[in-house]
Amino acid sequence: MTSITRWLAGLLKATPRLPPPPSQSTPSVEPASFTLQRHGAVRHLHELDGWAELAAHLCHTEIAVIAVRDGERHALRARIGLNEEQVTHAGAFCEYTFDQNNMAIIADVSAHPRFMDHPLVTADPAIRFFMGVPLAARGRTLAALCVMGRSPRVPPPETQQVCRTLARQILACLEIDEDRAFLERSLAEHQREAARQRKNEESLRLLIESALDGIVLADASGKILVWNKGAERLFGYTSDEVLGKCLTLLMPERYRHAHTQGIARLAASGEPTLIGRTIELHGVRKSGAEFPLELSLAMWVADGRPVFTGIIRDITERKRTEEERTRLVHELQQALEKIKILTGLVPICATCKRIRDDQGYWSQIDTYLQEHSEVEFTHGICPECARAVHPDWDQEPLT
């Protein structure tokens, strides 16, 4: 359980509850939920029937009801002295109370223009006396306490004061229930959020662990916080060997001074220079062997502190391929240069057929071609040259 959860749970347990009134009867109507404007909290108020019974007892009346605001409407949540059919008509008296700023007293409702034709007045239970107390808090009426009797009367001041005190107790009960509902809902939402966070963390952990590339997380001082299987394959260290160690463990000696300077610059300015870039460096394996790597850096903030994520990829094979490609391109360029020389203008003597090179020397054509191409020669003599050197070379021999 996190500290926030413990705090909410302790606060919820510590919320004071008013004791129920001395006479707690079985609710005469099915308990229902109501919505309070402040937090939209939904509560089941089982104790309201007991408060209604106490109000009827203190005022020496036969009937008492408590109505609670439900959005823009009101709903009866407690009743004493009314049956199911009569309850449906009691709302008019509660609505009248909601419209008042203070306690409303009608000594004889049969003479009141608003209620003289009301079913509860003209028929059973033949209400004559009515007193309603609005229960208001923070500028809004949350509920109404109404007591009704069968004989006209004006309650004495002490009875009126007792009803006001009782109304404040009921209001306190409603507000406490409202606050408890808000805390319970906040706690439930926090628990759901914590569950979502745990699920996200688990998904992230599985993603990091299953990545083929090395993934390393470090804090602002360069200490390693997370080390995945990919990093273990690249460098040869297990997580137990590197967690809490400095990143310089993975660097050649020539990089370490620059890394230390970068950490100091980050601490001074708070502005990293390599975030969002992909760079090529060299790393050092546990065996001490260096290897080329590609590093992508990112930064995020956790609990107000920067955390750096490095995604590392071994590029040894890629470098080897690039070197081989460079070698082949160089050889091809050299071959193309030779071909270009032979396809250009070649100065040749019209008489002896010797060729002049770039330095001005004259060479035999066969020598020149061998030096500037891959051509090889085999030597022989043509018939014309043979006759010029040996006029009788093709005559029949004398017998």
Disulfide bonds with the S-S distance in Angstrom:
none
